[in-house]
Amino acid sequence: MIPWLPPEPVFPPVERALTEPNGLLAAGGDLSPARILAAYRLGIFPWFSAGEPILWWSPDPRMVLFPAELRISRSLAKVLRNKPYQVTLDTVFTEVVGACAGTPREGQAGTWITAEMQAAYGKLHELGYAHSVEVWMDGKLAGGLYGMALGTAFYGESMFSRRTDASKIALAHLSMHLQRHGFGIIDCQMETTHLASLGARPIPRSEFVALLGRLAAADFRGEWAADAVLDAFRVN
């Protein structure tokens, strides 16, 4: 049995999470900014489908991408050099989240980015914690991603592509932006072969939580608005 959360934004120790399904820690509570921020600082995130109670997770191991370790394929490097696109930050956050919610995922019948989740992250965006990266091609939104920034830790939530490699372009520019501003980690939550191909790797949950204790403790929110249009990606 997993515990049901009290009204206060508190959580059980992550070590109590189930091993099967991996990382399920608690249920209930709400999606208020205070609770979500408290969860992220502890290495916990909400993930549930429509019709389910709110479920909170902290898997072990944890999939992470260190920004400097992003793996750029030859084909992607060519696109980044030619730059047939423009990349912006936080210009159409709601549209990016909606596009992520509407993107079919292999092995998933629906989306976990429910209307309730979209509203919750919209509030966090208004507060300066949730951010989007947008890729534009021929004047149209071609792809992007969104996530949360706490201190110098970035928590990736979801990405989408309407054109080839558009989400990878977004991730490449996000990684460069995070390096420029001293961020130490991108949380990818669950392990997938796609994320592994981009350079993400699993680390023990204890190591991940220790990293968060150092990176996510401060209430620094970065200079996102100052970089509304990102520079050209530097490819060696």
Buried (B, 14 or more C-beta within 10 A) or exposed (E): EBEEBEEEBEBBEBEEBBEEEBBBBBBBBBBEBEBBBBBBBBBBBBBBEEEEEBBBBBBBBBBBBBBEEBEBEEEBBEBBEEEEBBBBBBBBBBEBBBBBBEBEEEEEEEBBBBEBBBEBBBBBBEEBBBBBBBBBBEEEBBBBBBBBBBBBBBBBBBBBBBBBBBBBBBBBBBBBBBBBBEBBBBBBBBBEEEBBEBBBBBBEBBEBBEBBEEBBEEEBBBEBEEBEEBEEBEEE
